[in-house]
Amino acid sequence: MRGWMDLVKNTLSSKTSIVCTGENQRWSDYAAPTPGAVVVVGDENDVAKIITAAKKTNTPFLIQSGANGWADTFTLNSQGIIIDISNLKTITFNPDKSQVTFQAGVTNKDLIDAAWDNNARVSASTCNCVSVLGATLGGGLSRTQGVYGMNIDQLISLSIVDADGAKRTITPKSDRELWWALTGAGANFGVVTSATYKSYAMPQAENTAWTGLVLFDQSKLEDVVAAIDALTLGPDMQMDLYFTASPVDGQPTVIVLPFYLGTEEVGREKFASILDIGPTLDTTEVIPYNTWNTAGDPFCAAGGRKPSYTVGLKTMEPTAWRNVWNEYIAFFNSYEEANLTTILTECYSTAATAASLKDNGTSSYPFRDIKCHAIAIPWYTSPEIDSDALQFGQNVRSYLIDSAGTKSPSSYINFAHGDESLSHIYGSSLPKLQKLKRKYDPERRLNQWFPLS
Ligand SMILES: Cc1cc2nc3c(=O)[nH]c(=O)nc-3n(C[C@H](O)[C@H](O)[C@H](O)COP(=O)(O)OP(=O)(O)OC[C@H]3O[C@@H](n4cnc5c(N)ncnc54)[C@H](O)[C@@H]3O)c2cc1C
């Protein structure tokens, strides 16, 4: 451990510090990494210095930005270091607001707020606390992906530190195959310290959407699921389905969160097949871009144990979802401390993302034609509950895999648990990714996040 520190201690910027490992708060405590040190980086250049020193001393390391990754693939122990890049927060828009360059610690909220202040829109993800690049390097789902494409489709260039500690700027033209690998399996191929991303100039008055919580009694579950299954989400539409404690009475309930990039009147028409089922509460309204993610803020609460499981869905079957509801209720009712347990299903328009399939493999993200991603999130504090929580998540996953409408199970890397087969995570990109891994990181230094070998 001391070896790497001795190599860099007199070379790091004064903005970089080493903090007590006990202060390393993450979104989920379940299977969290247990490093010997956490280096909080204050300067992009220090990332390269630390990775170089770690390589020379054979010290394992993990990059941490938003600290939201819940996978159980971390093997980092007291021999290893977390390189915390969350303080790298610079954001710069170009004069016509068509591009934005930002550092790796920038969260969705940071970028959205900056875009709002610049009369622009960027296509970021749906939870404020997530780092833009943490989500993007695995694909990056976004409410506006039907119009603009996924987060990876926003990338123009990436400044990375490679597995050897060398700084490089990568564009789709400069290194086609490394770009392909970084855009879907990024964490295995480099540490991105900053990126340039597409931005869309837009006056604040036009930068709005119709959205909000719509609550249903659970007796309507089959109707709601059938309506979601039948609904083709246009490019300007997105929606979420939640099984969670009601904001009204704390009891388990079914919530739909429709999202439409337009007026309330048209939004209601677009989602009429769901709204006509008869909600018990409808809080939808037209709201500004810088508040679109606010409804998801409770999910950003850090701490507690949240061993989550996911399935990518092309279809949703009411019978399977009744079984999922029953699993949810059983777990929710078994443990008072698990009352934040949630099943979240995010559904996206595949209009723009499926179209970019035709670009013939500019990115390694494999699931552009998946409509919905379901995530079972058991949420509690006592490790004694772990085995029941894991069983609950696995049961939900089984019901959904059987009704997913896909040839084989698919698990979006950023939502996956870590026990899946690698082909479920990387899909058809797996063989080529493994080949490129041998080329770009033969010593497997970048091997904490769904390692490719
Ligand atoms: C509350 C919540 C909401 C979410 N909502 C969405 C969503 O709307 N859309 C979506 O697509 N995903 C979403 N996710 C999943 C999210 O994309 C992943 O958890 C993502 O990995 C988090 O990145 P992070 O930097 O915040 O967390 P971290 O734990 O810091 O990062 C996760 C892993 O990503 C890698 N990584 C992070 N930054 C870099 C970097 N700069 N360079 C190289 N590797 C890096 C590291 O291997 C790290 O272990 C959500 C997660 C949570 C907890």
The ligand as an SDF file (V2000), in Angstrom:
LIG
                    3D

 53 58  0  0  0  0  0  0  0  0999 V2000
  -30.5460    6.2720   -7.7690 C   0  0  0  0  0  0  0  0  0  0  0  0
  -29.9930    5.7950   -9.0850 C   0  0  0  0  0  0  0  0  0  0  0  0
  -30.5500    6.1990  -10.2850 C   0  0  0  0  0  0  0  0  0  0  0  0
  -30.0500    5.7840  -11.5120 C   0  0  0  0  0  0  0  0  0  0  0  0
  -30.6080    6.2420  -12.6780 N   0  0  0  0  0  0  0  0  0  0  0  0
  -30.0600    5.9030  -13.8680 C   0  0  0  0  0  0  0  0  0  0  0  0
  -30.5770    6.3830  -15.1100 C   0  0  0  0  0  0  0  0  0  0  0  0
  -31.5280    7.1340  -15.1300 O   0  0  0  0  0  0  0  0  0  0  0  0
  -29.9970    6.0190  -16.2670 N   0  0  0  0  0  0  0  0  0  0  0  0
  -28.9160    5.2100  -16.2680 C   0  0  0  0  0  0  0  0  0  0  0  0
  -28.4160    4.9280  -17.3530 O   0  0  0  0  0  0  0  0  0  0  0  0
  -28.4150    4.7060  -15.1290 N   0  0  0  0  0  0  0  0  0  0  0  0
  -28.9530    5.0300  -13.9330 C   0  0  0  0  0  0  0  0  0  0  0  0
  -28.4510    4.5200  -12.7680 N   0  0  0  0  0  0  0  0  0  0  0  0
  -27.3680    3.5680  -12.8340 C   0  0  0  0  0  0  0  0  0  0  0  0
  -26.0490    4.3030  -12.9610 C   0  0  0  0  0  0  0  0  0  0  0  0
  -25.8510    4.6130  -14.3170 O   0  0  0  0  0  0  0  0  0  0  0  0
  -24.9100    3.4040  -12.4940 C   0  0  0  0  0  0  0  0  0  0  0  0
  -25.0770    3.1130  -11.1440 O   0  0  0  0  0  0  0  0  0  0  0  0
  -23.5800    4.1160  -12.7340 C   0  0  0  0  0  0  0  0  0  0  0  0
  -22.5710    3.1510  -12.7890 O   0  0  0  0  0  0  0  0  0  0  0  0
  -23.3000    5.0930  -11.6270 C   0  0  0  0  0  0  0  0  0  0  0  0
  -22.1670    5.8370  -11.8750 O   0  0  0  0  0  0  0  0  0  0  0  0
  -21.6510    6.7390  -10.6640 P   0  0  0  0  0  0  0  0  0  0  0  0
  -20.4220    7.4280  -11.1240 O   0  0  0  0  0  0  0  0  0  0  0  0
  -22.7500    7.5750  -10.1670 O   0  0  0  0  0  0  0  0  0  0  0  0
  -21.3010    5.6610   -9.5460 O   0  0  0  0  0  0  0  0  0  0  0  0
  -19.8740    4.9470   -9.2500 P   0  0  0  0  0  0  0  0  0  0  0  0
  -20.1830    3.8700   -8.2850 O   0  0  0  0  0  0  0  0  0  0  0  0
  -18.8890    5.9560   -8.8300 O   0  0  0  0  0  0  0  0  0  0  0  0
  -19.4700    4.3510  -10.6460 O   0  0  0  0  0  0  0  0  0  0  0  0
  -19.8510    3.0480  -11.0290 C   0  0  0  0  0  0  0  0  0  0  0  0
  -18.7060    2.4310  -11.8100 C   0  0  0  0  0  0  0  0  0  0  0  0
  -18.5850    3.1330  -13.0370 O   0  0  0  0  0  0  0  0  0  0  0  0
  -17.1970    3.2660  -13.3610 C   0  0  0  0  0  0  0  0  0  0  0  0
  -16.9460    4.6940  -13.5700 N   0  0  0  0  0  0  0  0  0  0  0  0
  -17.5890    5.7550  -13.0540 C   0  0  0  0  0  0  0  0  0  0  0  0
  -17.0920    6.8910  -13.5420 N   0  0  0  0  0  0  0  0  0  0  0  0
  -16.0960    6.5400  -14.3830 C   0  0  0  0  0  0  0  0  0  0  0  0
  -15.1890    7.2750  -15.2050 C   0  0  0  0  0  0  0  0  0  0  0  0
  -15.2120    8.6050  -15.2690 N   0  0  0  0  0  0  0  0  0  0  0  0
  -14.3000    6.5780  -15.9570 N   0  0  0  0  0  0  0  0  0  0  0  0
  -14.2630    5.2240  -15.9350 C   0  0  0  0  0  0  0  0  0  0  0  0
  -15.0970    4.4760  -15.1630 N   0  0  0  0  0  0  0  0  0  0  0  0
  -16.0060    5.1360  -14.4150 C   0  0  0  0  0  0  0  0  0  0  0  0
  -16.4050    2.6780  -12.2230 C   0  0  0  0  0  0  0  0  0  0  0  0
  -16.0120    1.3770  -12.5740 O   0  0  0  0  0  0  0  0  0  0  0  0
  -17.3840    2.5840  -11.1010 C   0  0  0  0  0  0  0  0  0  0  0  0
  -17.1950    1.4620  -10.2540 O   0  0  0  0  0  0  0  0  0  0  0  0
  -28.9540    4.9110  -11.5320 C   0  0  0  0  0  0  0  0  0  0  0  0
  -28.3860    4.4810  -10.3180 C   0  0  0  0  0  0  0  0  0  0  0  0
  -28.9000    4.9100   -9.1170 C   0  0  0  0  0  0  0  0  0  0  0  0
  -28.2820    4.4500   -7.8210 C   0  0  0  0  0  0  0  0  0  0  0  0
  1  2  1  0
  2  3  1  0
  2 52  2  0
  3  4  2  0
  4  5  1  0
  4 50  1  0
  5  6  2  0
  6  7  1  0
  6 13  1  0
  7  8  2  0
  7  9  1  0
  9 10  1  0
 10 11  2  0
 10 12  1  0
 12 13  2  0
 13 14  1  0
 14 15  1  0
 14 50  1  0
 15 16  1  0
 16 17  1  0
 16 18  1  0
 18 19  1  0
 18 20  1  0
 20 21  1  0
 20 22  1  0
 22 23  1  0
 23 24  1  0
 24 25  2  0
 24 26  1  0
 24 27  1  0
 27 28  1  0
 28 29  2  0
 28 30  1  0
 28 31  1  0
 31 32  1  0
 32 33  1  0
 33 34  1  0
 33 48  1  0
 34 35  1  0
 35 36  1  0
 35 46  1  0
 36 37  1  0
 36 45  1  0
 37 38  2  0
 38 39  1  0
 39 40  1  0
 39 45  2  0
 40 41  1  0
 40 42  2  0
 42 43  1  0
 43 44  2  0
 44 45  1  0
 46 47  1  0
 46 48  1  0
 48 49  1  0
 50 51  2  0
 51 52  1  0
 52 53  1  0
M  END
$$$$
